[in-house]
Amino acid sequence: MNRVQLGSSDLQVSPICIGCWQFNGGKADETWPAQQEQVSKSIVDKAIELGVNFFDTAEAYGNHGSEVVLSRCLAGRRKDVIIGSKYGLHKGAQAIQYSATDIEKALTDSLQALQTDYIDLYQVHWSVNMKDVTETITELKRQQSLGRIRQYGFCNFGEQDIKDFYDAGGVSCSNQLPYNLLWRPIEFKILPACQERNISVLAYSPLQQGLLSGRFHQAADVPEGRRRTRHFSKDSTTMSRHGQVGAETETFKTISAIRELCNKADIPMSSAALSWVLSQQGVASVIVGCRTPEQLQENCKLIQLSQDIQKQLGECSEELKNMFGPNPDMWAETSRVH
C-alpha cells in the first residue's frame, strides 16, 4: 500500500487508517457493540499484513481504553506504525475545555495507555475543547519540543476555527473531518480552507457508519446507535441530540441510486464509496472502523474510479449535499464546528 504525506510534516501514512473506537475490550458503547481484544488484535495483524500503517484512537474512546487495547495489539511493532490520538472529552453534551495543564495530563495518560514515549500525531478533538487557542498551541509546541509528540493536528475544525488557530501561530498537518457520499458539508468552505493551507484531510465515517456498505435498505435496519446523525429523525432514537426532522427518505433514495450505479458498473459499493472520498483533492486517508479482519480486507480493496463514475457518484448525492448545507456537525443541535 502506498504512503501519503500529511501536510508539510514528516508523517507518511497509508490511505487507509484503522479507526480504533471499536477497540473496546469487550465493553459496548452507544456506537459500537462489544469487541473482544483478540478480534481487535486480528484486525491489527491483518492491517499490517496489508500494508496499513496508520491507527487512530482517542482519550474519549473508552476513557483511554481503546489506547490500552491498541498498545497490546501492537506489542513489539510500535516503530512500524503511525499512531494518531486526540485529547478532548465531553460531559454529556457539554465540551470540557482544556488548559495547558489539562493537555499535558491527557497526553501523559495517553502515553501510558499506549505504552509508548511518543505519539506521532496528537490532535485537538474539537475546537470547543480548547480553553484558549494561544495557550493550546504553546503547549502543543512545547510537547513537540520535548519529543512526546511528533506532529500536532486537529479534528472537526471549521473555517473560522482554522483561521483562529493559524492567526495564533499554529500550523496543523491535518484536519480530521466527517466526509462521505452521504455527508458532504465540508465541501462548502472547510475543504477549500484546508487546501489553501496544505492541511491534509483525514476523512472519518467514510462509509457513513455502514450505510454505504449497501446492506441497509431502510432506517429500521440500521442499529439504533448509528441513527443519531442528522440523516435520521430526532425521534428515531432516544440517543439523538440534533432535534431535527432528519432526511431519511432522501438518504435512502441516495443510497439506492449509488447501489444501482455500482451494480451497473460492477463495482463493490463500499470500494466505490471509499475510493470516491480518496479521489477528492486534499484527502490523504480514510478512517475505517472494522469488526473483522475480513471486513478490513474488503475495505482495503481500493479502485481507480473513472472520471465519469466519480462524477456520477457525486451527482447521486448532490441533492442530499444541498439539503444538509455547510454544517458538518452530524450530531449536535448547535454546531460545535465554526
N, C-alpha and C positions, 0 to 999 in steps of 0.2 A: 504494500500500500504506500502511495506517495506521501510526501510531507509538505505542509504549508506553513509559511512563516506568519506569526501573529504580529501584525502591525510592523513596526521597525525593531521589534525585540529580537532576541536570540533564540526564542522558542520555536521549535519546528514540530508541528503536530500533525497527526493523521486527520483526514477529512471526516472520519467517524470518531466520535468521542463517546465513551461509555458514561451515561448518567447513572450515578450511584445512589440516588434517592431510595431505590428499592432494595439496597443492601441493608436490610433492617434487622438482620439477626433473628428472624422468625417472629418479629413483632409488627403486626399490620398497623397501617395508619389510614387516614381518610382517602389517600390516593392509591396506595399500593397494598395488596394483600401480603400476608406473611411470606417471607422468602428465607429459606434456611441457608445458613452460611456456606454449606457445601455446594449449593446451587450457585451462589454468588462466585465462589472460587472457580467453578467450572466455566462460568461466563468469562471471568478474567483470563483463565488459561486459554480459552478459545480466542479471545480478543488478541492476546499476544501472538498466538499462532497465526492469526490472520493479518498481522501487521499493524494492529491498532496500538497506539502508544499513549493515548490521551484519556484520562479519567477525571470526572468532575464530581465533586462532593461538596458538603457544606456543614457548617456548625448546626444549621437548622434541621438537617436531616437526622432526626432521632437524637437531638442534643449531642452531637459528635458521634453517635452510634454508627452511622454509615462510614465515617472515617476509620473507626476501630475495625470494622469488618473488612474494609478495603486494605488496610495495612496487613491484616492476616492473610488475605488472598494474594497479596503481592510479595509475601515473605521471600527475601533473597533476590528480588528483582526490582527494587526501588530505583536503581540508577538507570534502568532500561525504559522508564516511563516518564511522562509529564503528568503531574498531579495539579489540578486546579481545585481550590477550595474557596469558601466565602465566609465572611462574618456577617451577622445581622439576624436578629430574632424578632418575632412579633409576639405580643401578648394579646391574644385574641385578634381583633382587627387592628390593634394599635401597634405601630412600629416602635421598637426600642431604639433610642438614639445612643450612639457610642461615642464616648470621649476617647482621647489618645490612650488613656489607661485601660479603658474597656477593650480597645482594639488589641492592645498588647496582650491582655489576658486571654481574649478569644483566640489569638494566634498561638499563644503558648499552649492552650488546651488542645488546639488542632494538631500542633506538632507532636504533642504527647499521644493523642489518639492515633495519629498516623505512624507513630514510631519512626519519625524522621527528624532531621535537624534543619530541613528547609522545605518550603513549598514553592513549586515552580511558578504558579500563577495564583496570587491572592486577590480576591475580588470583594468589593463592596456589594452586598446582595441587593439592596435597594437604596436609592438616594436618600430616602426618608430615614435610613439607619445612620446617617451622618449627623452628629450634633452640630459640627461646624466644619465646613468644607476645607478651610485652610489648615485647621488642626488635623483633619483626617489625612490630607496629602503630606503634611510634615511627618506624621507618624509612619505612614506607608514608606516614605523615602528613608526614614531612619531605620525601619526594619529591613529595608533593602540593603542599606549600607552595612548592616550587621550580618548580612548573609542569610537571614532567616526566611526571606522571600527573594526569588529571582526577579520576578516582574509583578506589577500590580495592574488590576483592571477593574471593571465594574459591570454590574448587571442591571437591566431594567432602567437604564438612564435614557431620558428623553432629550429632545433638542436643547431645552434650557438647562437641564441638568449637566449636559456635556459642556455647554458654554461656561457655566459657572465653575465647573471643575478645571477647565483649561485656563480660565481667567485667574484662577487662584494658584496657577503654576503646576498643575498636574498634567501628566501625559499618560494616557491609558493605551495599552496594546490591544485591548478587546472590550467588547460590549456584548454581554450575553442577553439575548432577547428572544421572545416567543415569535416564531416565524414558520409558516407553512401555507399550503394552498388554501386552507380554510381560515387562516388568520394572518392578514397582510397589512395591519395598521402601520407597521414601521416603514412601509414604502413611501408614505406621505412626506414625512420630514426627518425621521430618525436615521434611516438608511443613508440618505444623502449627507447628513451631518457627519456620520461615521466615515463615509467615503472621503469627504473633504479633509479629514484629519488623519487618514490612514489608520483608522481603528477597525480591526477585524471583527466581524460579527460571528458570534457563536450562537447558532440557532437552536434553542431548546423547543421541545414539543414539536419536532418537525413532522411527526405523524399525527399531530393533534390528539395525543394520548390514545392512539389506536384507531381513531375514526378513519384515518387514511390507509388503514390496513385492508379495508374493503369488507371486513367481516360484520360490520354493524349496518343494518338496513333501516332502523327506526330508533327513536330516542329511548324507548323502553328496553332496547337491547344493551344499552350502554351501562356499565356499572355505576352505581349512584355517586361514588366519589369523583367520577370523571364528568359528572353532569353539573359541576359547579361553575362552569365558564358561561360567558355571555351567549354562547351558541344555544344554550338551553334556558327554558323558562325559570324564573325565580322560584316557581312552585314545583320544579322537577325534583328538588331535594331540599331537605331542611338544612343542609350544609351550605346552600347558596347564600352569597352575601351581596351580589350585584344589584338586586332589587329591580331588574328589568324583565321585559316580556320575553326576551330571547329571540332566537331566529331558527327554531327547529325545522320548520318546513323548508326554509331557504337552504339551511345547512345540508339536509339530507337530499335535497334536489341537486345541490352541487356535488355531493359525494356520488350520487347516481350518475351524473354527467361525466365525472372523472373516471368512474369504474367502466362506463361504456366506452370511453375513449381508449382506455388502457386495454380493454378486451379486444377492440378492433385492431389496435397496434400490436397486440400480442406481447404486452409489457406487464410484468407484475406491478400491481398498483402501488405497493409500498416502495419498490425500487424507483418507480417514476416520481413519486412524491419527494423522496429524499434527494434524488438526482436533480429535480427541478430547483429545490432550495439551494443546493450547492452550485447550480449554474448561475445564480444571481450574483451580480457584481458585489464584491466586498464580503461575501460569506466565506469563512475559512473552514468551518467544521459544523457538523450537525450532531447534537447531543441526543443519543438514543438510549432509552431505558429498555432493558431486556429481562424477560422472565426465564429464558432457557438459552443454552448455547446455540441451539438450532435456530431460534429466533434471531439471535445476533448474526449468525451466518447469513440468513436471508437479508438482514438489514445492510450487510456489507456488500451485497450484490449491486453496486452502483453501475449505472449505464450512461453512455454518451447519448443524450437526447438530441434529436434533430431540432433545428431551429423551428420547424413547423410544429413539432409536438410540444416544444416549450411554449410556443405562442398559444396553441390550442388549450393547453393545461391552464395557462393564465386566464384565458377567456372564459373557461368553465367557472372560475371563481371571481370574476370581475364584479358581478352584481353583489355578491356577498362582501367583497372588499369594500365597496362603496357604501353598503348598508352599515357596516361596523364603523367606518370612518377612521380617524387617526389615533384614537385612544387605544394603546397597546395593552392596557391592564385588563386581563380576561376576567378577573375575579371580584375586584372591589367596586363598591357603589361610587366612591370618589377615587379617581385615578391617582395612583401613587407615582406615576411617571409624568414628568413635567418637561 
